[in-house]
Amino acid sequence: MVEIDRSNTASVGLDLYTVAQRHQLELVDAIKAQIKSWQSNPYFVSASVHQGLDGVRVFTYSQWRPKFDHRNLQRPEVFDEFFPPESFQLEVSASKSRTAEIELIVGERITHLAEFRMMPLNQPEMVKRTTTEVDQAMNNSPGLISATFHRSLDGTRMFNYGQWESKEAFDAILKQPGFNPDKPYWEGLARNEFHLYYVVYIETASKL
């Protein structure tokens, strides 16, 4: 079982890939093999692979023992065939869920990954605003299982990792009055985009 560590006792690694649609499954397989090699690393805790519904995106959400930077690991040669990912070190800044723990599950749940790009000087205010936003989202979004905001340690990004019961539940929110308001909470601080994914693979550290 893989859970999001909301206490920041683990470091979070996020790798964002874009690939030609015909190569998306090949990339997923390459990442699975990479994660298998991570299992022998004493700092490795868990990893999950997310496949974009658009056919061209994949991301890996990994957790490591404190202060370990997964970006220093050597990349297998097979990755030379793909564009390098955007890679970040993150920590959780705000999180709410309908369950005691946030479990990552392979299957029909939809992962909504929202990316916010900003100047580092704007990140502290974004952290404040998203802490308020996460409460409102959980209270007003039927079908939303969890929402977890992360901040990048370089100050240039924030990400919301949201779990939804289904794509239909997510689509219903888009039709609600007030969605995409004229003044979104990130206005003046960040640029935003989001994409939808399925979790297709999870792995944890080897048990010795």
Residue, then its C-alpha position, 0 to 999 in steps of 0.5 A: m500500500v502506498e500513502i501520501d506522507r502528509s507529515n513531511t517525514a518523507s521527501v517527495g520527488l515529482d517527474l513530469y514527462t511529455v511524450a508522443q502519444r504512440h510512445q506513452l506506454e513505452l515510457v510507462d514501461a521504462i519508468k516501471a523498470q526504473i522504479k524496480s531499480w530504486q527498490s534497492n536504494p536505502y532511501f527509497v520509500s514508494a513510487s507511483v506512475h500516473q498515465g495521462l488521459d490525453g495520451v501524451r503525459v506521464f508523471t511519477y510521484s515518489q517518496w524518499r527518506p528525508k533530505f534525499d534528492h532523487r534527481n541525483l540518481q543516474r538515469p537508465e540509458v532507455f530514457d535517452e529515447f525520451f525527452p527528459p522530465e521536469s523534476f522537482q523536490l516537493e513538500v506537502s503544504a496543505s492537505k485534506s481528505r475524506t479518509a484518515e489516510i490518502e492511499l494511492i490505488v491503481g484503478e478507476r480513480i482519477t488523479h487531477l494534477a494542477e500545476f502553478r508556476m510562479m516567481p519564488l517571491n510569490q510562493p509564500e502567499m500561494v501557500k497561504r491561499t491554497t491552505t484556505e482553498v483546500d478546505q473550500a474544495m473539500n466542502n463544496s466538491p462531491g466526488l473529491i476524495s482528497a486534495t494535497f497541495h505541495r510546494s517545490l523547494d526551489g520556490t517556482r511551483m506548487f502542485n495540487y494532487g487531487q483524487w476523484e471518485s471518477k472522471e464523471a465526478f470531476d466533469a460534474i464540478l466543471k459544470q457547477p456555477g462558480f467554477n473558474p471564477d473571474k478572480p481565481y485564488w491564484e490570480g496575480l501570483a501564478r499561472n495554472e494548468f491541470h491534467l487528468y491521470y490514472v494511477v497505473y503502477i505503484e511500488t514500495a521499498s523492498k522488505l528485507 
